[in-house]
Amino acid sequence: MPSSELPPVEETAAGFHIIDGEDHLDEIFDNDIRISRSFSRFQLNEEEYRENYGKVIRELLATGEHKFFVAVDKYGRYLGHAWACLKIDTVDFVPSAYILDIETLFPGRGIGTALIERAEEWAKRMGARKISLRVEVNNPARNWYSKKGYSERAVFMEKPI
């Protein structure tokens, strides 16, 4: 069925399933840069932002073992993703998983829950002793993460200079 004949993705999102996401990195990073930009407090032009975003992604991918999961509808269309990384923790010095990114196009449909559960299952299979993530204090997902069993352990502090 040609994509022009497919029902709107909003209508098919409820029938999602989770797949390995390595074949969807372009969609993952295209969506991530758009959403990440909405949290930025600094005024970078588009070229500067994309250049720096690319540097950060390359640095993140250079260490640890990474796994991507993607939620797709029955037609294989991207609905959201989770990105997890396995490393040795810098405080407890045990294998730890970090959720570097979890995003959904359609909140409230169970997609995020399915993605985080899949990332947690992967982390356990890989031998992680804990899983953590960073979330901006003004991100409404902060309460959602609390409901999923995540608690605040440390405070990330910053000041513009």
N, C-alpha and C positions, 0 to 999 in steps of 0.2 A: 504494500500500500504506500503510495508516494506520501511524503511528509505533509503535503498540502491537503491530503485527504484524511489525515489523522485527527482524532478529536483533540480539543485543547488539552494541554498537559495538566491544567488545573482539574480537569474531569477524570483523568486517569491516575493521578498521584496517589489516590487511596489504595490502588492495587500494586504498590511498589514492592520491590524485593532488593536485597543487598547483594552486591557482587564485589569481587576484587576490583580495585579502582585503578590499577597501574595503567590500563589502557585509556584512561579518561583524564590524564594529568592536565591536558590543555583546558578542558572544561573546569576541572578543579581549580586551577590557578587563575583562570579568567574570572570565575565567580569570586574567588578569595580576594583578588586584588580590588574588585569593586566594593566588596563588603569591608575589607580592611581600610580602604580609603575613607569610608564613612566614619571611622573611629579616629582618624589622624587629627591631631591638634595643630599641626604645622602646615603652613601654606607652601607646598611644593607644586611646581607646575607638573603637568602630566608626564613629561619626559623625565624629569628628576624623580618623580614618584616611581615610575615603572623601572627606571635604572636601579634605584635603591631597593625596590621590592625584589628584583631579580638577584641582586647581590645577597640579600638575606636568605632567599630560598636556596640558592646554591650553597651558602654556608651551612644552613640547616641540614641539607641533604648530604653534606660531606662527612657527617659524624652520626654514629648510631645505626640501628637497623630500622628502616622505615616500612610502614604498611599503610596503604590507602584503601578505603572502602567507599563505594558509591551506591546510593539509592537510585534506582531507575524504575520507570513505569514499564508496563508490559510491552511497550514499543522500544525499550532501551534508552529512553530519554532521561537525561540527568535531572535528579531532583535534590541532590545534596551529597555531602561527603563527610568523612572523618579521616584525619591523618594522625597516625600514632607513630611514635618513635621509641625504640628500646635503647636505653643507655644505663650506665652505672650512675646512681644518684650521687650528687655532690655533698650531701649531708649525712645520709645513712649508709652510703657506700654499698648498696645492694642493687641488683638489677631492677630497674624501674621503667615504667612506660610513661610517656608524656603524650597527652593529646595536644597536638600542636594546632589543630583546627577541627572544628565541627560546624557545619553550616547546612541549612536546609532552605530551599526556596519556598516551602509551604509549611510554616510552623503549625503545630497543633494537630498534626495528622499521624503522629507516631514515628515519623521518619527519623528524627533526632534520637529518640529512644532506641530504635533499632540499630542505628549507627553506633551509638556509644556502647551498647551491649556487645555488638560485634567487635569493637575495638578492645573492650575489656576481656572478652573471650580470647582474642588473639594474644593479648598481653599475658594472660595466665598460661596459655600453651607455651609461650616463649620463655617462661620462667620468671616473669616480673613479680616482685614482692609487693609492689604498690603501683598506683597509677595517679597521675596528677595532671593539672592543667592550669592555665592562666586565663583569667577572664577580667575584662575591664570592670571597674566598680559601678559604672553607670549602664552596663549591659543588662538588659532585662533577663537574659539567660542565666544570670547569677543565681536567681531563685530556683530555676529549673535544675541547675547542677546540684544545689543543696538537696532538692527532692530526690535526686538520683544517688544520694549518699556521699557526695563530696563535701568536705568541710574545710574551712580556712585553717591553714597551718602556719602560714607566714604572710606578711604584708609586703608587697612590692612597693617601694617608695621611690618617688622621683621628684625632681624640681627642674623646671626649664632654666637654662643658663644662657 
